[in-house]
Amino acid sequence: MVTLVVAGLLSVTAGAVAAYSALLGGIAYGCPNAIFIRYALRRTERYAPRAVLYGFVLGEAGKLLATGAIFAAAFLWVPDLNIAALFGTFLAMIVINTVGIARMVS
């Protein structure tokens, strides 16, 4: 949702290049996190701690690889790329996620 709002605002203020760069930054954050969630949370309490840890390690490795692949693909295949919008949206998603988790915990 945040990615779509940022991309919409950028399309109005900075143009289409910034908007799709922001979308790519949001995708570079969201899709790898979905991979992490898929592997890390597929185990339940009835499994051994080693299996749960294995799921987290596998999920984190997949997340890192997917993030790198998305950024590499963006740099290689997108002709006009607004680097500030790409990394700005990616970092904004990290901050929003961290703040949201901190608020849930406290």
C-alpha positions in Angstrom: 0.0 0.0 0.0 2.8 2.4 0.9 4.6 1.6 -2.4 1.5 2.5 -4.4 1.0 5.8 -2.5 4.6 6.8 -3.0 4.5 5.8 -6.7 1.3 7.7 -7.2 2.7 10.8 -5.5 5.9 10.6 -7.6 4.0 10.1 -10.8 2.2 13.4 -10.2 5.2 15.4 -8.9 8.3 13.8 -10.5 7.1 11.9 -13.5 6.7 8.3 -14.8 10.4 7.3 -14.4 10.3 8.1 -10.7 7.0 6.4 -10.3 8.1 3.1 -11.8 11.4 3.3 -10.0 9.5 3.6 -6.8 7.4 0.6 -7.7 10.5 -1.4 -8.3 11.9 -0.3 -4.9 8.7 -1.5 -3.3 8.8 -4.8 -5.2 12.4 -5.2 -4.1 11.3 -5.0 -0.5 7.9 -6.8 -0.6 8.5 -9.9 -2.8 11.7 -11.0 -0.9 9.8 -10.6 2.4 7.1 -12.8 1.1 9.7 -15.4 0.4 11.0 -15.1 3.9 7.6 -15.4 5.4 6.8 -18.5 3.3 9.8 -20.4 4.6 10.2 -19.0 8.1 6.5 -19.4 9.2 5.7 -22.7 7.6 6.8 -24.6 10.7 4.6 -24.7 13.8 5.2 -25.4 17.4 5.1 -29.1 17.0 8.3 -29.2 15.0 11.7 -29.4 16.5 13.6 -26.1 17.1 16.2 -27.2 14.5 13.5 -27.4 11.8 12.2 -23.9 12.8 15.7 -22.5 12.7 16.3 -24.1 9.3 13.2 -22.5 7.9 14.3 -19.1 9.1 17.8 -19.5 7.6 16.4 -20.7 4.3 13.9 -17.9 4.3 16.6 -15.3 5.0 18.9 -16.7 2.3 16.1 -16.6 -0.2 15.2 -13.1 0.8 18.7 -11.8 0.3 19.1 -13.6 -3.0 15.8 -12.3 -4.3 16.5 -8.8 -3.2 19.9 -8.9 -5.0 18.3 -10.4 -8.1 15.6 -7.7 -8.3 18.1 -4.9 -7.9 20.4 -6.5 -10.5 17.5 -6.9 -12.9 16.4 -3.3 -12.4 19.9 -2.0 -13.1 20.4 -4.2 -16.1 17.0 -4.1 -17.8 15.3 -0.8 -16.9 16.7 1.8 -19.3 15.7 5.0 -17.4 15.9 4.5 -13.6 15.6 7.0 -10.9 18.0 5.7 -8.3 16.8 8.1 -5.6 13.2 6.9 -6.0 14.3 3.2 -6.2 16.3 3.2 -3.0 14.2 5.9 -1.3 11.1 3.7 -1.5 13.1 0.6 -0.5 14.5 2.4 2.6 11.1 3.9 3.4 9.6 0.4 3.4 12.3 -0.8 5.8 11.7 2.1 8.2 7.9 1.7 8.1 8.2 -2.0 8.8 10.6 -1.5 11.7 8.4 1.2 13.2 5.3 -1.0 12.8 7.0 -3.9 14.5 8.3 -1.7 17.3 4.8 -0.3 17.9 3.3 -3.8 18.0 5.9 -5.0 20.6 5.5 -2.1 22.9 
